[in-house]
Amino acid sequence: MAPAAARADIALADPRLIIALDFPGRAQAEAAAETLGESVSFYKVGLQLLAAGGAELARDLRRTGRQVFCDWKLHDIGATVEKATAAIAASEACDLMNVHAEPQVLAAAARGRGGSAMKVLGVTVLTSLTDEDLTEIGYGLGVAALVERRIRQCVEAGVDGVVVSPKEAALARRLGGPDFLVVTPGVRPAWAGRDDQARIETPLEALRAGASHLVLGRPVTAAADPRTAALRVVQEMAGA
């Protein structure tokens, strides 16, 4: 059975909330979607699940009226990224997909998307990274400066938005304009733990800063009652 097939009514959901299905297999992801039911209308399918039927799951979720963010962070030579983006768009598995925000990669993804309805996002700096991490990697810029450079490169490449931490949401909104998608992982309700995120804000803070979408995983999916946790986040978001 397609995941959440019996839960066609998603009236309780907020489409700005994206729940990460970070599970090792399709069965666990389907069970989570079924449990969340009408409280969630938008899901993220990442790399872990991609290798375990994630692309097929994404298509099935969309057939039930859900939206899907394919968080696959493409990063390769331009020709490969262009062809991969075109193939993903043709598969109709994603409403959103992302690539690493480097000029050649961004331009290739924009070409590959073509006239499809799928939106392309550029990943700026992973939310687990700090200034010290970037120094260790070998960058000559801190997080704030590198994020700003990559946001500008996303705008210049003509992609639809960016993935940034909530700390940089206001900057992305200012540089990208009112219709630019600003998707923020690293969102944690005040009642949840930090996990492995370094640059975090609450859902309300992220939205007020300029985020268009919030990505949450464990605070909802690992909760004792995931549906109640999702609705609690939705209630908080209503204040933005």
TIDO-609015 format. One record per residue (C-alpha): residue in three letters; chain; z, y, x. Coordinates in nm, 4 decimals. Each point is the difference from the previous one (the first is absolute). Example, Ala and Ser with C-alpha at 12.3 -4.5 7.8 and 13.67 -1.06 7.14 Angstrom:
pt residuo=ALA; cadena=A; zz=0.7800; yy=-0.4500; xx=1.2300;
pt residuo=SER; cadena=A; zz=-0.0660; yy=0.3440; xx=0.1370;
This chain:
pt residuo=MET; cadena=A; zz=0.0000; yy=0.0000; xx=0.0000;
pt residuo=ALA; cadena=A; zz=-0.0767; yy=0.3482; xx=0.1250;
pt residuo=PRO; cadena=A; zz=0.3149; yy=0.1815; xx=0.1149;
pt residuo=ALA; cadena=A; zz=0.1777; yy=0.1914; xx=-0.2737;
pt residuo=ALA; cadena=A; zz=-0.2724; yy=-0.1029; xx=-0.2446;
pt residuo=ALA; cadena=A; zz=0.2498; yy=-0.0060; xx=-0.2854;
pt residuo=ARG; cadena=A; zz=0.1202; yy=0.3516; xx=0.0815;
pt residuo=ALA; cadena=A; zz=-0.2940; yy=0.2156; xx=-0.1017;
pt residuo=ASP; cadena=A; zz=0.2264; yy=0.2834; xx=-0.1203;
pt residuo=ILE; cadena=A; zz=0.0867; yy=0.2179; xx=0.2989;
pt residuo=ALA; cadena=A; zz=0.1165; yy=0.3005; xx=-0.1972;
pt residuo=LEU; cadena=A; zz=0.3324; yy=0.0152; xx=0.1865;
pt residuo=ALA; cadena=A; zz=-0.1679; yy=0.0295; xx=0.3397;
pt residuo=ASP; cadena=A; zz=-0.0640; yy=0.3149; xx=0.2018;
pt residuo=PRO; cadena=A; zz=-0.3442; yy=-0.0271; xx=0.1695;
pt residuo=ARG; cadena=A; zz=0.1310; yy=0.2003; xx=0.2953;
pt residuo=LEU; cadena=A; zz=0.2290; yy=-0.2911; xx=0.0946;
pt residuo=ILE; cadena=A; zz=-0.1590; yy=-0.2737; xx=0.2135;
pt residuo=ILE; cadena=A; zz=0.2044; yy=-0.3160; xx=0.0504;
pt residuo=ALA; cadena=A; zz=-0.0664; yy=-0.1936; xx=0.3201;
pt residuo=LEU; cadena=A; zz=-0.0571; yy=-0.3714; xx=-0.0518;
pt residuo=ASP; cadena=A; zz=0.1109; yy=-0.0897; xx=0.3526;
pt residuo=PHE; cadena=A; zz=0.0351; yy=-0.3731; xx=-0.0450;
pt residuo=PRO; cadena=A; zz=-0.1174; yy=-0.2986; xx=0.2058;
pt residuo=GLY; cadena=A; zz=-0.2044; yy=-0.1524; xx=-0.2799;
pt residuo=ARG; cadena=A; zz=-0.1742; yy=0.0618; xx=-0.3285;
pt residuo=ALA; cadena=A; zz=0.2502; yy=-0.1956; xx=-0.2084;
pt residuo=GLN; cadena=A; zz=0.2880; yy=0.2276; xx=0.1029;
pt residuo=ALA; cadena=A; zz=-0.2107; yy=0.3117; xx=-0.0620;
pt residuo=GLU; cadena=A; zz=-0.1051; yy=-0.1231; xx=-0.3438;
pt residuo=ALA; cadena=A; zz=0.3616; yy=-0.0740; xx=-0.0870;
pt residuo=ALA; cadena=A; zz=0.1032; yy=0.3518; xx=0.1062;
pt residuo=ALA; cadena=A; zz=-0.2777; yy=0.1585; xx=-0.2097;
pt residuo=GLU; cadena=A; zz=0.1000; yy=-0.2106; xx=-0.2987;
pt residuo=THR; cadena=A; zz=0.3641; yy=0.1018; xx=0.0366;
pt residuo=LEU; cadena=A; zz=-0.0890; yy=0.3688; xx=0.0300;
pt residuo=GLY; cadena=A; zz=-0.2258; yy=-0.0234; xx=-0.3029;
pt residuo=GLU; cadena=A; zz=-0.0574; yy=0.3272; xx=-0.1821;
pt residuo=SER; cadena=A; zz=0.2170; yy=0.2000; xx=0.2425;
pt residuo=VAL; cadena=A; zz=-0.2741; yy=0.0143; xx=0.2684;
pt residuo=SER; cadena=A; zz=-0.3717; yy=0.0797; xx=-0.0245;
pt residuo=PHE; cadena=A; zz=-0.0932; yy=0.0384; xx=0.3690;
pt residuo=TYR; cadena=A; zz=0.0447; yy=-0.2555; xx=0.2802;
pt residuo=LYS; cadena=A; zz=-0.0558; yy=-0.0074; xx=0.3757;
pt residuo=VAL; cadena=A; zz=-0.1502; yy=-0.3102; xx=0.1614;
pt residuo=GLY; cadena=A; zz=0.0561; yy=0.0043; xx=0.3756;
pt residuo=LEU; cadena=A; zz=-0.1020; yy=-0.2032; xx=0.3016;
pt residuo=GLN; cadena=A; zz=0.2597; yy=-0.2721; xx=-0.0451;
pt residuo=LEU; cadena=A; zz=-0.1321; yy=-0.0863; xx=-0.3435;
pt residuo=LEU; cadena=A; zz=-0.3638; yy=0.0555; xx=0.0947;
pt residuo=ALA; cadena=A; zz=0.0078; yy=-0.3225; xx=0.2017;
pt residuo=ALA; cadena=A; zz=0.1434; yy=-0.1915; xx=-0.2985;
pt residuo=GLY; cadena=A; zz=-0.2351; yy=0.0802; xx=-0.2854;
pt residuo=GLY; cadena=A; zz=0.0697; yy=0.3717; xx=-0.0150;
pt residuo=ALA; cadena=A; zz=-0.3573; yy=0.1091; xx=-0.0687;
pt residuo=GLU; cadena=A; zz=-0.0266; yy=-0.2344; xx=-0.2980;
pt residuo=LEU; cadena=A; zz=0.3415; yy=0.1099; xx=-0.1240;
pt residuo=ALA; cadena=A; zz=-0.1088; yy=0.3643; xx=0.0226;
pt residuo=ARG; cadena=A; zz=-0.3032; yy=-0.0701; xx=-0.2174;
pt residuo=ASP; cadena=A; zz=0.2141; yy=-0.1893; xx=-0.2527;
pt residuo=LEU; cadena=A; zz=0.2516; yy=0.2835; xx=-0.0203;
pt residuo=ARG; cadena=A; zz=-0.2788; yy=0.2470; xx=-0.0699;
pt residuo=ARG; cadena=A; zz=-0.1315; yy=-0.2240; xx=-0.2781;
pt residuo=THR; cadena=A; zz=0.3389; yy=0.0370; xx=-0.1733;
pt residuo=GLY; cadena=A; zz=-0.0280; yy=0.3778; xx=0.0085;
pt residuo=ARG; cadena=A; zz=0.2053; yy=0.0572; xx=0.3153;
pt residuo=GLN; cadena=A; zz=-0.1113; yy=0.2133; xx=0.2917;
pt residuo=VAL; cadena=A; zz=0.0052; yy=-0.1324; xx=0.3556;
pt residuo=PHE; cadena=A; zz=0.0432; yy=0.1616; xx=0.3411;
pt residuo=CYS; cadena=A; zz=-0.1452; yy=-0.2284; xx=0.2684;
pt residuo=ASP; cadena=A; zz=0.2129; yy=0.0909; xx=0.3010;
pt residuo=TRP; cadena=A; zz=-0.2162; yy=-0.1639; xx=0.2647;
pt residuo=LYS; cadena=A; zz=-0.0220; yy=0.2856; xx=0.2537;
pt residuo=LEU; cadena=A; zz=-0.3500; yy=-0.0688; xx=0.1309;
pt residuo=HIS; cadena=A; zz=-0.0451; yy=0.0919; xx=0.3660;
pt residuo=ASP; cadena=A; zz=-0.3120; yy=-0.1030; xx=0.1899;
pt residuo=ILE; cadena=A; zz=-0.3288; yy=0.1403; xx=0.1227;
pt residuo=GLY; cadena=A; zz=-0.1777; yy=0.2199; xx=-0.2512;
pt residuo=ALA; cadena=A; zz=-0.2709; yy=-0.2477; xx=-0.1005;
pt residuo=THR; cadena=A; zz=0.2552; yy=-0.2702; xx=-0.0764;
pt residuo=VAL; cadena=A; zz=0.2240; yy=0.2328; xx=-0.1996;
pt residuo=GLU; cadena=A; zz=-0.2967; yy=0.1283; xx=-0.2006;
pt residuo=LYS; cadena=A; zz=-0.1134; yy=-0.3526; xx=-0.0919;
pt residuo=ALA; cadena=A; zz=0.3537; yy=-0.1172; xx=-0.0764;
pt residuo=THR; cadena=A; zz=0.0661; yy=0.3019; xx=-0.2222;
pt residuo=ALA; cadena=A; zz=-0.3270; yy=-0.0605; xx=-0.1862;
pt residuo=ALA; cadena=A; zz=0.0936; yy=-0.3654; xx=-0.0525;
pt residuo=ILE; cadena=A; zz=0.3469; yy=0.0924; xx=-0.1288;
pt residuo=ALA; cadena=A; zz=-0.1473; yy=0.2559; xx=-0.2387;
pt residuo=ALA; cadena=A; zz=-0.2509; yy=-0.2563; xx=-0.1294;
pt residuo=SER; cadena=A; zz=0.2773; yy=-0.2560; xx=-0.0573;
pt residuo=GLU; cadena=A; zz=0.1682; yy=0.2317; xx=-0.2529;
pt residuo=ALA; cadena=A; zz=0.3385; yy=-0.1100; xx=0.1310;
pt residuo=CYS; cadena=A; zz=0.1371; yy=0.3476; xx=0.0770;
pt residuo=ASP; cadena=A; zz=0.0538; yy=0.3388; xx=-0.1533;
pt residuo=LEU; cadena=A; zz=0.1266; yy=0.1263; xx=0.3363;
pt residuo=MET; cadena=A; zz=-0.0536; yy=-0.1352; xx=0.3502;
pt residuo=ASN; cadena=A; zz=0.0866; yy=0.1407; xx=0.3412;
pt residuo=VAL; cadena=A; zz=-0.1178; yy=0.0262; xx=0.3573;
pt residuo=HIS; cadena=A; zz=0.1591; yy=0.1378; xx=0.3144;
pt residuo=ALA; cadena=A; zz=-0.0569; yy=0.3755; xx=0.0187;
pt residuo=GLU; cadena=A; zz=-0.2301; yy=0.0247; xx=0.2992;
pt residuo=PRO; cadena=A; zz=-0.3193; yy=0.2069; xx=-0.0368;
pt residuo=GLN; cadena=A; zz=-0.2555; yy=-0.2785; xx=0.0498;
pt residuo=VAL; cadena=A; zz=0.1922; yy=-0.2394; xx=-0.2218;
pt residuo=LEU; cadena=A; zz=0.0453; yy=0.2591; xx=-0.2750;
pt residuo=ALA; cadena=A; zz=-0.3678; yy=0.0982; xx=0.0008;
pt residuo=ALA; cadena=A; zz=-0.1063; yy=-0.3646; xx=-0.0128;
pt residuo=ALA; cadena=A; zz=0.2308; yy=-0.0736; xx=-0.2932;
pt residuo=ALA; cadena=A; zz=-0.1295; yy=0.3032; xx=-0.1891;
pt residuo=ARG; cadena=A; zz=-0.3557; yy=-0.1280; xx=0.0462;
pt residuo=GLY; cadena=A; zz=0.0941; yy=-0.3545; xx=-0.0954;
pt residuo=ARG; cadena=A; zz=0.1714; yy=0.1075; xx=-0.3204;
pt residuo=GLY; cadena=A; zz=-0.3268; yy=0.1575; xx=-0.1144;
pt residuo=GLY; cadena=A; zz=-0.0013; yy=0.0938; xx=-0.3673;
pt residuo=SER; cadena=A; zz=0.2614; yy=-0.2523; xx=-0.1049;
pt residuo=ALA; cadena=A; zz=0.3123; yy=0.0960; xx=-0.1916;
pt residuo=MET; cadena=A; zz=0.2233; yy=-0.1374; xx=0.2747;
pt residuo=LYS; cadena=A; zz=0.2003; yy=0.2660; xx=0.1852;
pt residuo=VAL; cadena=A; zz=0.0440; yy=-0.0036; xx=0.3787;
pt residuo=LEU; cadena=A; zz=0.3193; yy=0.1159; xx=0.1719;
pt residuo=GLY; cadena=A; zz=0.0647; yy=0.0701; xx=0.3675;
pt residuo=VAL; cadena=A; zz=0.3209; yy=-0.1365; xx=0.1520;
pt residuo=THR; cadena=A; zz=0.1481; yy=0.2758; xx=0.2175;
pt residuo=VAL; cadena=A; zz=0.3136; yy=-0.1243; xx=0.1809;
pt residuo=LEU; cadena=A; zz=0.1881; yy=-0.3086; xx=-0.1138;
pt residuo=THR; cadena=A; zz=0.3304; yy=0.0858; xx=-0.1680;
pt residuo=SER; cadena=A; zz=0.1917; yy=-0.2274; xx=0.2367;
pt residuo=LEU; cadena=A; zz=-0.0976; yy=0.2131; xx=0.3026;
pt residuo=THR; cadena=A; zz=0.1973; yy=0.2848; xx=0.1567;
pt residuo=ASP; cadena=A; zz=-0.0828; yy=0.2561; xx=0.2719;
pt residuo=GLU; cadena=A; zz=0.1545; yy=-0.2354; xx=0.2554;
pt residuo=ASP; cadena=A; zz=-0.2205; yy=-0.2856; xx=-0.1179;
pt residuo=LEU; cadena=A; zz=-0.3144; yy=0.2123; xx=0.0394;
pt residuo=THR; cadena=A; zz=0.1041; yy=0.0976; xx=0.3518;
pt residuo=GLU; cadena=A; zz=0.0483; yy=-0.3653; xx=0.0879;
pt residuo=ILE; cadena=A; zz=-0.3439; yy=-0.0867; xx=-0.1403;
pt residuo=GLY; cadena=A; zz=-0.1550; yy=0.2735; xx=0.2127;
pt residuo=TYR; cadena=A; zz=-0.0763; yy=0.2824; xx=-0.2429;
pt residuo=GLY; cadena=A; zz=0.0384; yy=0.3557; xx=0.1251;
pt residuo=LEU; cadena=A; zz=0.0933; yy=0.1226; xx=-0.3484;
pt residuo=GLY; cadena=A; zz=0.3094; yy=-0.0386; xx=-0.2125;
pt residuo=VAL; cadena=A; zz=-0.0080; yy=-0.1351; xx=-0.3538;
pt residuo=ALA; cadena=A; zz=-0.0404; yy=0.3372; xx=-0.1729;
pt residuo=ALA; cadena=A; zz=-0.2873; yy=0.1172; xx=0.2202;
pt residuo=LEU; cadena=A; zz=-0.1845; yy=-0.3326; xx=-0.0135;
pt residuo=VAL; cadena=A; zz=0.0371; yy=-0.0240; xx=-0.3778;
pt residuo=GLU; cadena=A; zz=-0.1387; yy=0.3516; xx=-0.0422;
pt residuo=ARG; cadena=A; zz=-0.2983; yy=-0.0759; xx=0.2230;
pt residuo=ARG; cadena=A; zz=-0.0777; yy=-0.3177; xx=-0.1935;
pt residuo=ILE; cadena=A; zz=0.0334; yy=0.1656; xx=-0.3401;
pt residuo=ARG; cadena=A; zz=-0.2535; yy=0.2599; xx=0.1104;
pt residuo=GLN; cadena=A; zz=-0.2304; yy=-0.2771; xx=0.1227;
pt residuo=CYS; cadena=A; zz=0.0264; yy=-0.1750; xx=-0.3382;
pt residuo=VAL; cadena=A; zz=-0.0974; yy=0.3199; xx=-0.1800;
pt residuo=GLU; cadena=A; zz=-0.2930; yy=0.0556; xx=0.2368;
pt residuo=ALA; cadena=A; zz=-0.1209; yy=-0.3601; xx=-0.0432;
pt residuo=GLY; cadena=A; zz=-0.0081; yy=0.0325; xx=-0.3785;
pt residuo=VAL; cadena=A; zz=0.2364; yy=-0.2842; xx=-0.0854;
pt residuo=ASP; cadena=A; zz=0.2116; yy=0.0261; xx=-0.3133;
pt residuo=GLY; cadena=A; zz=0.3467; yy=0.0325; xx=0.1442;
pt residuo=VAL; cadena=A; zz=0.2591; yy=-0.1077; xx=0.2526;
pt residuo=VAL; cadena=A; zz=0.2938; yy=-0.2301; xx=0.0492;
pt residuo=VAL; cadena=A; zz=0.2899; yy=0.2044; xx=0.1387;
pt residuo=SER; cadena=A; zz=0.3757; yy=-0.0191; xx=-0.0044;
pt residuo=PRO; cadena=A; zz=0.1773; yy=0.2156; xx=-0.2598;
pt residuo=LYS; cadena=A; zz=0.1013; yy=0.2279; xx=0.2868;
pt residuo=GLU; cadena=A; zz=-0.3657; yy=0.1054; xx=0.0386;
pt residuo=ALA; cadena=A; zz=-0.0980; yy=0.0019; xx=-0.3685;
pt residuo=ALA; cadena=A; zz=0.0217; yy=0.3798; xx=-0.0311;
pt residuo=LEU; cadena=A; zz=-0.2266; yy=0.0460; xx=0.3028;
pt residuo=ALA; cadena=A; zz=-0.2544; yy=-0.2473; xx=-0.1376;
pt residuo=ARG; cadena=A; zz=-0.0006; yy=0.1730; xx=-0.3368;
pt residuo=ARG; cadena=A; zz=-0.0486; yy=0.3415; xx=0.1601;
pt residuo=LEU; cadena=A; zz=-0.2850; yy=-0.1141; xx=0.2266;
pt residuo=GLY; cadena=A; zz=-0.1689; yy=-0.2313; xx=-0.2491;
pt residuo=GLY; cadena=A; zz=0.0205; yy=0.2089; xx=-0.3147;
pt residuo=PRO; cadena=A; zz=0.0988; yy=-0.0851; xx=-0.3580;
pt residuo=ASP; cadena=A; zz=-0.2271; yy=-0.3026; xx=-0.0497;
pt residuo=PHE; cadena=A; zz=0.0732; yy=-0.1657; xx=0.3359;
pt residuo=LEU; cadena=A; zz=0.1837; yy=-0.3328; xx=-0.0304;
pt residuo=VAL; cadena=A; zz=0.3299; yy=-0.0009; xx=0.1884;
pt residuo=VAL; cadena=A; zz=0.1391; yy=-0.3537; xx=0.0027;
pt residuo=THR; cadena=A; zz=0.3493; yy=-0.0318; xx=0.1430;
pt residuo=PRO; cadena=A; zz=0.1665; yy=-0.3194; xx=0.1183;
pt residuo=GLY; cadena=A; zz=0.3453; yy=0.0432; xx=0.1486;
pt residuo=VAL; cadena=A; zz=0.1429; yy=0.0913; xx=-0.3400;
pt residuo=ARG; cadena=A; zz=0.3516; yy=-0.1191; xx=-0.0668;
pt residuo=PRO; cadena=A; zz=0.2153; yy=0.0785; xx=-0.3038;
pt residuo=ALA; cadena=A; zz=0.3450; yy=0.1308; xx=0.0895;
pt residuo=TRP; cadena=A; zz=0.1482; yy=-0.3323; xx=-0.1143;
pt residuo=ALA; cadena=A; zz=-0.2204; yy=-0.2087; xx=0.2366;
pt residuo=GLY; cadena=A; zz=0.0197; yy=-0.0787; xx=0.3720;
pt residuo=ARG; cadena=A; zz=-0.2333; yy=0.1389; xx=0.2694;
pt residuo=ASP; cadena=A; zz=-0.1308; yy=-0.3427; xx=0.1101;
pt residuo=ASP; cadena=A; zz=-0.2447; yy=0.0575; xx=0.2918;
pt residuo=GLN; cadena=A; zz=-0.1190; yy=0.3453; xx=-0.1048;
pt residuo=ALA; cadena=A; zz=0.0695; yy=0.2976; xx=0.2277;
pt residuo=ARG; cadena=A; zz=-0.1342; yy=0.2993; xx=-0.1966;
pt residuo=ILE; cadena=A; zz=0.1191; yy=-0.0306; xx=-0.3600;
pt residuo=GLU; cadena=A; zz=0.0713; yy=0.2060; xx=-0.3121;
pt residuo=THR; cadena=A; zz=0.1018; yy=-0.0797; xx=-0.3570;
pt residuo=PRO; cadena=A; zz=-0.2722; yy=-0.0359; xx=-0.2667;
pt residuo=LEU; cadena=A; zz=0.0846; yy=0.3369; xx=-0.1509;
pt residuo=GLU; cadena=A; zz=-0.0053; yy=0.1741; xx=0.3387;
pt residuo=ALA; cadena=A; zz=-0.3368; yy=-0.1557; xx=0.0894;
pt residuo=LEU; cadena=A; zz=-0.1642; yy=0.1059; xx=-0.3253;
pt residuo=ARG; cadena=A; zz=0.1369; yy=0.3523; xx=0.0196;
pt residuo=ALA; cadena=A; zz=-0.1342; yy=0.0257; xx=0.3549;
pt residuo=GLY; cadena=A; zz=-0.3535; yy=-0.0792; xx=-0.1142;
pt residuo=ALA; cadena=A; zz=-0.0397; yy=-0.3788; xx=-0.0152;
pt residuo=SER; cadena=A; zz=-0.2454; yy=-0.1302; xx=-0.2592;
pt residuo=HIS; cadena=A; zz=0.1161; yy=-0.3626; xx=0.0289;
pt residuo=LEU; cadena=A; zz=0.3123; yy=-0.1767; xx=0.1256;
pt residuo=VAL; cadena=A; zz=0.0057; yy=-0.3461; xx=0.1581;
pt residuo=LEU; cadena=A; zz=0.3180; yy=-0.2031; xx=-0.0390;
pt residuo=GLY; cadena=A; zz=0.0635; yy=-0.3632; xx=0.0804;
pt residuo=ARG; cadena=A; zz=0.3362; yy=-0.1578; xx=0.0674;
pt residuo=PRO; cadena=A; zz=0.2160; yy=0.2476; xx=-0.1951;
pt residuo=VAL; cadena=A; zz=-0.1788; yy=-0.1329; xx=-0.3096;
pt residuo=THR; cadena=A; zz=-0.1304; yy=-0.3470; xx=0.0795;
pt residuo=ALA; cadena=A; zz=0.3197; yy=-0.1170; xx=0.1760;
pt residuo=ALA; cadena=A; zz=0.2327; yy=0.1468; xx=-0.2637;
pt residuo=ALA; cadena=A; zz=0.2126; yy=-0.2307; xx=-0.2137;
pt residuo=ASP; cadena=A; zz=-0.1953; yy=0.1312; xx=-0.3011;
pt residuo=PRO; cadena=A; zz=-0.3389; yy=0.1278; xx=0.1228;
pt residuo=ARG; cadena=A; zz=-0.1134; yy=0.1287; xx=-0.3395;
pt residuo=THR; cadena=A; zz=0.3134; yy=0.2091; xx=-0.0431;
pt residuo=ALA; cadena=A; zz=-0.0355; yy=0.1304; xx=0.3562;
pt residuo=ALA; cadena=A; zz=-0.3620; yy=0.1030; xx=-0.0644;
pt residuo=LEU; cadena=A; zz=0.0930; yy=0.1799; xx=-0.3200;
pt residuo=ARG; cadena=A; zz=0.2839; yy=0.1722; xx=0.1811;
pt residuo=VAL; cadena=A; zz=-0.2521; yy=0.1363; xx=0.2515;
pt residuo=VAL; cadena=A; zz=-0.2357; yy=0.1041; xx=-0.2821;
pt residuo=GLN; cadena=A; zz=0.2853; yy=0.1883; xx=-0.1660;
pt residuo=GLU; cadena=A; zz=0.0739; yy=0.1826; xx=0.3249;
pt residuo=MET; cadena=A; zz=-0.3678; yy=0.0888; xx=0.0429;
pt residuo=ALA; cadena=A; zz=-0.0072; yy=0.1604; xx=-0.3436;
pt residuo=GLY; cadena=A; zz=0.2059; yy=0.2874; xx=0.1410;
pt residuo=ALA; cadena=A; zz=-0.2781; yy=0.1131; xx=0.2348;
